[in-house]
Amino acid sequence: QVQLVESGGGLVQAGASLRLSCAASRRTFSSHGVGWFRQAPGKEREFVAAIAWNGGNTYYADSVKGRFTISRDNAKNVVYLQMGSLKPEDTAVYYCAAPPRPVAGPRESDYTYWGRGTQVTVSS
C-alpha cells in the first residue's frame, strides 16, 4: 500500500507560481510512476502531468504544457508539480496518484493510489 499526501496548495493571483508536493509513505515509492490530476468545480477530473519511476519520461496535458513541470526526488520520496503562469482556470483540487507500475500516463484508470488532494485557487 502506497499512501500519498499532497501539500502546497493555496490562494494566489493570476501569473503567480506555486509548487505542489506529493509525499509518499515508503522508500519503494521510487518503483512507481506518479501522476497529477485536478478537479475543478463543475468539471470532471482531468489529467495534468505524469512522471515515470526514474523521472526519465514526463507527460503533460496540453493545457499546462510549458507552464507546469513535474519532477521527483526519489531519495526524499517526493514528487513535485511546479506550476507557473497560473491562470484562474487552473483553480481546482489537485491530486497526486500512483499506478501499480513504474510508468505513468494520462489514463486515470491506470491509477490505483490516490491522495486526498490540495486546493489551488487562482484569482484574477
ChimeraX attribute file (.defattr): number of C-alpha atoms within 10 A of each C-alpha:
attribute: neighborCount
match mode: 1-to-1
recipient: residues
	/A:1	9
	/A:2	18
	/A:3	16
	/A:4	24
	/A:5	18
	/A:6	23
	/A:7	19
	/A:8	14
	/A:9	18
	/A:10	14
	/A:11	13
	/A:12	18
	/A:13	14
	/A:14	17
	/A:15	15
	/A:16	14
	/A:17	16
	/A:18	19
	/A:19	16
	/A:20	22
	/A:21	23
	/A:22	25
	/A:23	21
	/A:24	22
	/A:25	13
	/A:26	13
	/A:27	13
	/A:28	11
	/A:29	24
	/A:30	22
	/A:31	17
	/A:32	20
	/A:33	26
	/A:34	34
	/A:35	32
	/A:36	29
	/A:37	21
	/A:38	22
	/A:39	18
	/A:40	17
	/A:41	9
	/A:42	6
	/A:43	9
	/A:44	9
	/A:45	16
	/A:46	17
	/A:47	23
	/A:48	25
	/A:49	26
	/A:50	30
	/A:51	27
	/A:52	22
	/A:53	21
	/A:54	17
	/A:55	18
	/A:56	9
	/A:57	14
	/A:58	20
	/A:59	18
	/A:60	21
	/A:61	15
	/A:62	11
	/A:63	12
	/A:64	17
	/A:65	12
	/A:66	12
	/A:67	14
	/A:68	20
	/A:69	20
	/A:70	23
	/A:71	21
	/A:72	22
	/A:73	13
	/A:74	17
	/A:75	9
	/A:76	13
	/A:77	17
	/A:78	21
	/A:79	28
	/A:80	22
	/A:81	23
	/A:82	15
	/A:83	19
	/A:84	17
	/A:85	15
	/A:86	23
	/A:87	17
	/A:88	15
	/A:89	13
	/A:90	20
	/A:91	20
	/A:92	21
	/A:93	18
	/A:94	27
	/A:95	27
	/A:96	31
	/A:97	28
	/A:98	29
	/A:99	22
	/A:100	16
	/A:101	15
	/A:102	16
	/A:103	22
	/A:104	26
	/A:105	22
	/A:106	18
	/A:107	12
	/A:108	17
	/A:109	7
	/A:110	16
	/A:111	19
	/A:112	13
	/A:113	15
	/A:114	20
	/A:115	20
	/A:116	14
	/A:117	22
	/A:118	21
	/A:119	19
	/A:120	22
	/A:121	21
	/A:122	20
	/A:123	16
	/A:124	11
